[in-house]
């Protein structure tokens, strides 16, 4: 599933995921569920129950807090089941792992001996019960109360105290909104309709987009269109000014390639997906388009003898994790671990280590400068983690948004929807970047107030040119070898080579 639609501290004894990709079985192309999977299942974390029968699979949501079990059916078109492409059965048929498209991270289920009665009972619909339901979901699944220093028990009590039998949906929304104050999470949101009007609590947009929103509202303009227009104008300015109108766009114009200078290649990604279909409905097509784009761009850089490459994610809004890894694979020289993820709400806990395999096509192993900003979010941050795991990558710019978890979506009834973060992502050093954003190794102002929109690219080009000049000076100062040796390989990698 697209990430943008995607315990702060893990215990030291968290077990690694038993990943046996070779034994994971593809789902039948017929769409029918295998007979050996039929029965009732409950997930570890994520709050899902699953009924599989000859008629198909039905997904339910559940919470179980203080002995109170709540259970309700998911929407018919739930994308979680639609995205399953592999399964693995273990524990003598009592344990089931489901895998999403392109992902080794399992959604783990345990077989139930009987179907919970709560799943067949209608949910209470009074205002206080609806708030309790919302509070239970947050308590059961949200991973970062400690990170944001929020006492959820106190928030729950205050919300319930503010509601009574006479409270209406406006009061309910206000209580939920108040409970979410201070949780500056880019993936935490609340959508509702109150008295026929849409209401929303949006996740943290970051300083840059919030500044544009404030300016738009001050001018009497809608904030959303103003943000989109500013970003679209900047994306086009990159093509026309930074690349001199000689670059190339691909993937529904979500990808750009060109030359920042005669010796510096440039790549930019506005999303991590949507390259085949703008609605992100063809992820395998996205992967194919991405590989074709990077193969051509890196071939162009090789022919042009690029001495460095910029990967610009400063406007990246996210997408698919596996597409992020596919992108980074074109810069990998060998198999490497890049990050690990775990559902914070799973008992017993488990985690998955994600690895990067070198791409089969064109690769580049020379200096790479990765540019990010506080707009860089979600799948863009996963791409940032994957690239930072490579030794030749230098991360410059501003810290990312800090919303790495996949998005867990939970319906609240009456068309209301809560999205939240229940997963913990850590880099290869065990570092948690949620909330604060992934900090660059070499800070550089990006999209600061009063700064020209393309100023960061100009400063980055000058930084790289200084680095290249220092490298050339150091090379000239190095004494020549006493004996003749074969020519040293350069840093351009072609198809099938990590270095040549």
C-alpha positions as CSV (number, residue, x, y, z in Angstrom):
1,X,0.0,0.0,0.0
2,X,1.2,3.5,-0.6
3,X,2.8,4.9,2.5
4,X,1.4,8.4,2.1
5,X,-2.3,7.3,1.9
6,X,2.3,4.7,5.0
7,X,7.0,1.7,21.5
8,X,9.4,4.5,20.6
9,X,11.9,2.2,22.5
10,X,12.0,-1.4,21.6
11,X,13.0,-4.0,24.2
12,X,16.5,-5.4,23.7
13,X,15.1,-8.9,23.4
14,X,12.9,-8.2,20.4
15,X,13.2,-11.2,18.2
16,X,14.2,-10.9,14.5
17,X,11.6,-11.9,12.0
18,X,11.9,-15.4,10.7
19,X,12.1,-14.4,7.0
20,X,12.1,-17.3,4.7
21,X,11.4,-15.7,1.4
22,X,12.2,-18.9,-0.4
23,X,9.4,-20.7,1.4
24,X,6.8,-18.0,1.0
25,X,4.2,-19.2,-1.4
26,X,2.7,-16.9,-4.1
27,X,-1.1,-16.3,-3.8
28,X,-3.0,-18.1,-6.5
29,X,-3.6,-16.0,-9.6
30,X,-7.2,-17.0,-9.5
31,X,-7.6,-14.8,-6.4
32,X,-9.0,-17.7,-4.4
33,X,-7.5,-18.4,-0.9
34,X,-5.9,-21.8,-0.5
35,X,-7.9,-24.4,1.5
36,X,-5.1,-24.9,4.1
37,X,-5.5,-21.2,5.2
38,X,-9.2,-21.4,5.8
39,X,-10.3,-20.6,9.3
40,X,-10.2,-17.7,11.7
41,X,-7.0,-15.7,12.4
42,X,-5.9,-12.8,14.6
43,X,-3.0,-10.5,13.8
44,X,0.0,-9.7,16.1
45,X,-0.3,-6.0,16.1
46,X,-2.2,-3.9,13.5
47,X,-5.6,-4.9,15.1
48,X,-6.9,-7.2,12.4
49,X,-8.9,-10.4,12.5
50,X,-9.4,-12.5,9.4
51,X,-12.1,-15.0,8.4
52,X,-11.0,-17.2,5.4
53,X,-13.6,-19.5,3.8
54,X,-14.4,-20.9,0.4
55,X,-16.3,-17.6,-0.3
56,X,-13.1,-15.6,0.2
57,X,-11.5,-13.6,3.0
58,X,-13.1,-11.0,5.3
59,X,-11.1,-8.6,7.3
60,X,-12.2,-7.2,10.7
61,X,-10.7,-4.6,12.9
62,X,-10.5,-5.1,16.7
63,X,-9.2,-3.7,19.9
64,X,-9.0,-5.4,23.3
65,X,-8.4,-3.0,26.1
66,X,-8.9,-3.9,29.8
67,X,-11.0,-6.9,28.9
68,X,-13.3,-5.0,26.6
69,X,-13.2,-6.6,23.1
70,X,-14.4,-4.4,20.2
71,X,-14.6,-5.9,16.7
72,X,-16.1,-4.6,13.5
73,X,-15.8,-5.5,9.7
74,X,-13.5,-3.6,7.4
75,X,-14.7,-2.0,4.2
76,X,-15.4,-4.4,1.4
77,X,-12.6,-2.9,-0.7
78,X,-10.0,-2.9,2.0
79,X,-6.6,-2.6,0.3
80,X,-4.7,-4.7,2.9
81,X,-6.1,-8.0,1.5
82,X,-5.9,-6.7,-2.1
83,X,-2.1,-6.1,-1.6
84,X,-1.3,-9.6,-0.4
85,X,0.8,-11.5,-2.9
86,X,2.5,-14.2,-0.8
87,X,1.8,-16.3,2.3
88,X,3.7,-18.6,4.6
89,X,2.2,-21.1,7.0
90,X,4.1,-22.4,10.1
91,X,3.6,-23.6,13.6
92,X,1.9,-26.8,12.4
93,X,-0.7,-24.7,10.6
94,X,-1.3,-22.3,13.6
95,X,0.8,-19.4,12.4
96,X,0.2,-17.4,9.2
97,X,2.4,-14.7,7.6
98,X,1.0,-12.5,4.8
99,X,3.3,-10.5,2.6
100,X,2.5,-7.3,0.7
101,X,3.7,-6.7,-2.8
102,X,7.5,-6.5,-3.0
103,X,7.9,-6.6,0.8
104,X,9.6,-9.1,3.0
105,X,8.0,-7.7,6.2
106,X,5.3,-10.2,7.3
107,X,1.9,-9.5,8.8
108,X,1.7,-12.3,11.3
109,X,-1.5,-14.0,12.4
110,X,-2.3,-16.7,14.9
111,X,-5.2,-19.2,14.3
112,X,-8.2,-18.7,16.6
113,X,-9.9,-21.7,18.2
114,X,-13.2,-19.8,18.0
115,X,-14.5,-16.6,16.4
116,X,-15.0,-13.9,19.0
117,X,-18.6,-13.1,19.8
118,X,-17.8,-9.3,19.7
119,X,-17.3,-9.5,16.0
120,X,-21.0,-10.4,15.5
121,X,-22.4,-7.6,17.7
122,X,-23.2,-4.1,16.5
123,X,-20.9,-1.4,18.0
124,X,-22.4,1.1,20.4
125,X,-23.1,4.4,18.6
126,X,-23.6,6.9,21.4
127,X,-21.2,9.8,21.6
128,X,-19.2,8.7,24.6
129,X,-18.8,5.1,23.2
130,X,-17.5,6.5,20.0
131,X,-14.9,8.5,21.9
132,X,-14.0,5.5,23.9
133,X,-13.6,3.5,20.6
134,X,-11.2,6.2,19.3
135,X,-9.2,6.3,22.5
136,X,-8.9,2.5,22.6
137,X,-7.5,2.5,19.0
138,X,-4.9,5.1,19.9
139,X,-4.0,3.3,23.1
140,X,-3.7,-0.1,21.4
141,X,-1.7,0.9,18.3
142,X,-0.1,4.3,18.5
143,X,3.7,3.9,18.9
144,X,5.0,7.3,19.9
145,X,3.3,8.7,23.0
146,X,6.6,8.6,24.9
147,X,8.4,10.4,22.0
148,X,5.9,13.3,22.2
149,X,5.6,13.1,26.0
150,X,1.8,12.6,25.9
151,X,0.0,10.9,28.8
152,X,-2.8,9.2,26.8
153,X,-4.6,7.9,29.9
154,X,-5.0,11.5,31.0
155,X,-6.1,12.6,27.5
156,X,-8.7,9.8,27.5
157,X,-10.1,10.8,30.9
158,X,-10.3,14.4,29.9
159,X,-12.1,13.6,26.6
160,X,-14.7,11.4,28.3
161,X,-15.2,14.1,31.0
162,X,-16.0,16.7,28.3
163,X,-18.8,14.6,26.9
164,X,-22.3,13.6,28.2
165,X,-25.6,12.3,26.9
166,X,-26.4,15.7,25.4
167,X,-23.1,16.0,23.4
168,X,-23.3,16.1,19.6
169,X,-20.9,15.1,16.9
170,X,-19.3,18.6,17.0
171,X,-18.5,18.1,20.6
172,X,-17.1,14.6,19.8
173,X,-14.9,15.9,17.1
174,X,-13.6,18.7,19.4
175,X,-12.8,16.1,22.1
176,X,-10.9,14.0,19.7
177,X,-9.1,17.0,18.2
178,X,-8.1,18.1,21.7
179,X,-6.8,14.6,22.6
180,X,-4.5,14.7,19.5
181,X,-2.9,18.1,20.4
182,X,0.9,17.9,20.6
183,X,1.2,14.7,18.6
184,X,3.1,16.3,15.6
185,X,3.1,13.1,13.6
186,X,2.9,13.4,9.8
187,X,0.9,10.2,9.6
188,X,-1.6,11.0,12.3
189,X,-4.9,12.3,11.1
190,X,-8.6,12.4,11.8
191,X,-11.2,12.8,9.0
192,X,-14.9,13.4,9.7
193,X,-18.1,14.9,8.6
194,X,-20.0,17.1,11.1
195,X,-23.4,18.5,10.2
196,X,-22.7,17.9,6.5
197,X,-19.3,19.7,6.6
198,X,-15.9,18.0,6.2
199,X,-13.7,18.3,9.3
200,X,-10.1,17.2,9.5
201,X,-7.2,17.1,11.9
202,X,-4.1,16.9,9.6
203,X,-0.7,15.5,10.4
204,X,2.4,17.6,10.7
205,X,3.2,19.1,7.3
206,X,6.6,20.5,8.3
207,X,7.8,24.0,8.7
208,X,8.0,24.9,5.0
209,X,4.5,23.8,3.9
210,X,3.0,25.3,7.1
211,X,4.6,28.7,6.3
212,X,3.1,28.6,2.8
213,X,-0.3,27.7,4.4
214,X,-0.1,30.6,6.8
215,X,0.7,33.0,4.0
216,X,-2.1,31.7,1.9
217,X,-4.7,32.1,4.7
218,X,-3.5,35.6,5.5
219,X,-4.1,36.4,1.8
220,X,-7.6,34.9,2.0
221,X,-6.6,32.0,-0.2
222,X,-7.2,28.2,0.4
223,X,-4.1,26.7,1.9
224,X,-4.2,23.4,0.0
225,X,-4.1,24.8,-3.5
226,X,-1.5,27.3,-2.5
227,X,0.8,24.5,-1.2
228,X,0.3,22.4,-4.4
229,X,0.9,25.4,-6.6
230,X,4.1,26.4,-4.9
231,X,5.5,22.9,-5.2
232,X,4.5,22.5,-8.8
233,X,6.1,25.8,-9.7
234,X,9.3,24.8,-8.0
235,X,9.4,21.4,-9.7
236,X,9.1,23.2,-13.1
237,X,11.7,25.7,-12.1
238,X,14.2,22.9,-11.5
239,X,13.6,21.7,-15.0
240,X,13.8,25.1,-16.7
241,X,16.4,26.9,-14.6
242,X,18.6,24.4,-12.6
243,X,18.7,22.0,-15.6
244,X,18.6,24.7,-18.2
245,X,15.6,23.2,-20.0
246,X,17.8,20.3,-21.1
247,X,16.7,17.7,-18.6
248,X,14.3,14.8,-19.0
249,X,11.1,14.0,-17.1
250,X,9.6,10.6,-16.8
251,X,7.2,8.6,-14.7
252,X,4.2,10.9,-15.1
253,X,6.6,13.8,-14.6
254,X,7.4,12.5,-11.0
255,X,11.0,11.9,-12.0
256,X,13.7,14.3,-13.4
257,X,17.2,13.8,-14.7
258,X,19.8,16.1,-16.2
259,X,23.1,17.9,-15.5
260,X,23.5,20.4,-12.6
261,X,26.9,21.3,-14.2
262,X,29.1,19.7,-16.8
263,X,30.5,17.3,-14.2
264,X,27.5,16.8,-11.8
265,X,24.6,14.6,-12.8
266,X,21.2,15.3,-11.3
267,X,18.2,13.1,-10.3
268,X,15.0,14.1,-8.6
269,X,12.0,12.2,-7.4
270,X,8.8,13.9,-6.4
271,X,7.2,10.6,-5.3
272,X,8.3,7.0,-4.7
273,X,5.7,5.5,-7.0
274,X,2.9,6.6,-9.3
275,X,5.2,6.4,-12.3
276,X,3.0,4.0,-14.3
277,X,-0.4,5.2,-13.0
278,X,-0.7,8.5,-11.2
279,X,-3.1,6.9,-8.7
280,X,-0.4,4.5,-7.6
281,X,-2.5,1.5,-8.7
282,X,0.3,-0.3,-10.7
283,X,3.3,-0.6,-8.4
284,X,5.0,-3.3,-10.5
285,X,4.6,-0.9,-13.5
286,X,6.1,1.8,-11.3
287,X,9.1,-0.4,-10.6
288,X,9.6,-1.1,-14.4
289,X,9.4,2.6,-15.3
290,X,11.8,3.5,-12.5
291,X,14.4,1.0,-13.7
292,X,14.1,2.2,-17.3
293,X,14.5,5.8,-16.1
294,X,17.6,5.1,-14.0
295,X,19.2,2.9,-16.5
296,X,19.0,5.7,-19.1
297,X,20.0,8.5,-16.7
298,X,23.0,6.6,-15.3
299,X,24.1,5.6,-18.8
300,X,24.0,9.3,-19.8
301,X,26.0,10.1,-16.7
302,X,28.6,7.5,-17.6
303,X,28.9,8.8,-21.2
304,X,29.2,12.3,-19.9
305,X,31.8,11.3,-17.3
306,X,29.9,12.6,-14.3
307,X,32.2,12.9,-11.3
308,X,29.3,13.1,-8.9
309,X,25.5,12.7,-8.8
310,X,22.9,14.6,-6.9
311,X,19.7,12.8,-5.7
312,X,17.2,15.4,-4.9
313,X,14.4,14.3,-2.5
314,X,13.7,17.8,-1.2
315,X,10.1,17.7,-2.7
316,X,9.5,14.0,-2.2
317,X,6.1,13.0,-0.8
318,X,6.5,9.3,-0.4
319,X,5.1,6.1,-1.9
320,X,6.1,2.5,-1.7
321,X,9.0,1.1,0.4
322,X,10.0,-1.5,-2.2
323,X,10.2,1.2,-4.9
324,X,12.5,3.2,-2.6
325,X,14.8,0.2,-2.2
326,X,14.6,-0.4,-6.0
327,X,15.8,3.2,-6.5
328,X,18.7,2.9,-4.1
329,X,19.7,-0.5,-5.6
330,X,21.1,1.4,-8.6
331,X,23.8,2.9,-6.3
332,X,24.6,-0.3,-4.4
333,X,27.9,-2.2,-4.9
334,X,27.0,-5.2,-2.8
335,X,24.2,-6.6,-0.6
336,X,23.8,-4.5,2.4
337,X,21.4,-4.1,5.4
338,X,19.6,-0.7,5.1
339,X,17.0,-0.5,7.9
340,X,14.7,-2.5,10.1
341,X,11.1,-2.2,11.0
342,X,8.8,-3.6,13.7
343,X,5.2,-3.2,14.7
344,X,5.2,-1.6,18.1
345,X,1.8,-3.0,18.9
346,X,2.7,-6.7,18.3
347,X,2.9,-9.3,21.1
348,X,5.2,-11.1,21.0
349,X,7.3,-8.4,19.4
350,X,9.1,-9.1,16.1
351,X,11.1,-7.1,13.6
352,X,12.2,-7.4,10.0
353,X,15.7,-6.4,8.7
354,X,15.5,-5.0,5.2
355,X,18.4,-5.5,2.7
356,X,19.5,-3.8,-0.5
357,X,20.5,-5.9,-3.4
358,X,22.4,-4.3,-6.3
359,X,20.2,-3.6,-9.3
360,X,20.6,-5.8,-12.3
361,X,20.8,-2.8,-14.6
362,X,23.0,0.3,-14.8
363,X,24.6,1.3,-11.5
364,X,26.7,4.2,-10.3
365,X,29.2,3.8,-7.5
366,X,30.8,7.3,-7.4
367,X,30.1,10.2,-5.0
368,X,26.4,10.8,-4.4
369,X,25.0,13.8,-2.7
370,X,21.5,13.2,-1.2
371,X,19.4,16.4,-0.7
372,X,16.5,16.4,1.7
373,X,14.2,19.0,3.3
374,X,11.4,19.0,5.9
375,X,9.0,18.2,2.9
376,X,10.8,14.9,2.4
377,X,8.4,12.4,4.1
378,X,7.3,8.8,4.4
379,X,8.6,6.7,1.5
380,X,11.0,9.5,0.7
381,X,12.5,9.0,4.2
382,X,12.7,5.3,3.5
383,X,14.7,6.0,0.4
384,X,16.8,8.4,2.5
385,X,17.6,5.5,4.9
386,X,18.4,3.1,2.1
387,X,20.8,5.6,0.4
388,X,22.5,6.6,3.7
389,X,23.4,3.0,4.2
390,X,25.7,3.2,1.2
391,X,29.3,4.3,1.8
392,X,29.6,6.8,-1.1
393,X,26.4,8.8,-0.2
394,X,26.7,12.2,1.6
395,X,23.4,13.4,3.1
396,X,23.1,17.2,2.8
397,X,20.3,19.7,3.3
398,X,17.7,19.8,6.1
399,X,16.2,17.2,8.3
400,X,13.3,15.2,6.8
401,X,9.7,15.3,8.1
402,X,10.1,12.4,10.6
403,X,7.1,10.3,9.6
404,X,8.5,6.9,8.7
405,X,5.9,4.4,9.9
406,X,3.4,2.9,7.5
407,X,0.0,4.4,7.9
408,X,-2.5,2.3,9.9
409,X,-6.0,3.3,8.9
410,X,-8.9,2.6,11.3
411,X,-12.6,3.4,10.7
412,X,-14.4,5.1,13.5
413,X,-18.0,4.6,12.2
414,X,-20.3,7.1,10.5
415,X,-17.6,7.7,7.8
416,X,-15.0,9.0,10.3
417,X,-11.5,7.7,9.8
418,X,-8.4,7.7,12.0
419,X,-4.9,7.2,10.6
420,X,-1.9,6.6,12.9
421,X,1.7,5.3,13.1
422,X,2.1,1.9,14.7
423,X,5.5,0.9,13.3
424,X,9.1,1.7,14.3
425,X,11.8,2.1,11.7
426,X,15.4,2.2,12.7
427,X,18.5,2.7,10.6
428,X,21.5,0.3,10.5
429,X,22.9,2.0,13.6
430,X,19.7,1.4,15.5
431,X,18.8,5.1,15.4
432,X,15.2,6.2,15.6
433,X,14.4,9.2,13.4
434,X,10.6,9.4,14.0
435,X,9.4,12.8,15.0
436,X,12.6,14.8,14.6
437,X,13.4,13.7,11.0
438,X,16.6,12.2,9.6
439,X,19.4,14.7,10.1
440,X,21.8,15.4,7.3
441,X,25.6,14.9,7.7
442,X,26.2,18.3,6.1
443,X,23.5,20.8,6.9
444,X,22.4,23.2,4.2
445,X,19.5,25.7,4.3
446,X,16.6,24.4,2.1
447,X,13.4,26.4,1.5
448,X,14.1,28.8,4.4
449,X,12.0,31.9,4.7
450,X,13.4,34.6,2.4
451,X,15.6,32.1,0.6
452,X,15.3,31.9,-3.2
453,X,13.6,28.6,-4.1
454,X,16.6,27.2,-6.0
455,X,19.2,28.6,-3.6
456,X,19.8,25.2,-2.1
457,X,20.7,23.6,-5.5
458,X,23.1,26.5,-6.2
459,X,24.8,26.1,-2.8
460,X,24.9,22.3,-3.2
461,X,26.5,22.6,-6.7
462,X,29.2,24.9,-5.2
463,X,29.8,22.5,-2.4
464,X,30.3,19.6,-4.7
465,X,32.6,21.6,-7.0
466,X,34.8,22.5,-4.0
467,X,34.9,18.8,-2.9
468,X,35.8,17.7,-6.4
469,X,38.6,20.4,-6.6
470,X,40.0,19.2,-3.3
471,X,39.9,15.6,-4.5
472,X,41.7,16.5,-7.7
473,X,44.3,18.5,-5.7
474,X,44.9,15.5,-3.4
475,X,45.2,13.2,-6.4
476,X,47.9,15.4,-8.0
477,X,49.8,15.5,-4.7
478,X,49.9,11.7,-4.5
479,X,53.3,10.4,-5.7
480,X,53.1,8.1,-8.7
481,X,53.7,4.4,-8.1
482,X,57.3,3.2,-8.6
483,X,56.2,0.3,-10.9
484,X,53.7,0.3,-13.7
485,X,50.2,-0.9,-12.6
486,X,47.0,-1.6,-14.4
487,X,44.8,1.5,-14.8
488,X,42.7,2.2,-11.8
489,X,39.0,1.6,-12.3
490,X,36.8,4.7,-12.2
491,X,33.6,5.0,-10.2
492,X,31.1,4.5,-13.0
493,X,29.3,1.2,-12.9
494,X,27.6,-0.4,-15.8
495,X,25.0,-3.1,-16.1
496,X,26.0,-6.1,-14.2
497,X,29.1,-4.5,-12.6
498,X,29.5,-2.9,-9.2
499,X,32.6,-1.1,-10.4
500,X,34.2,-0.9,-13.8
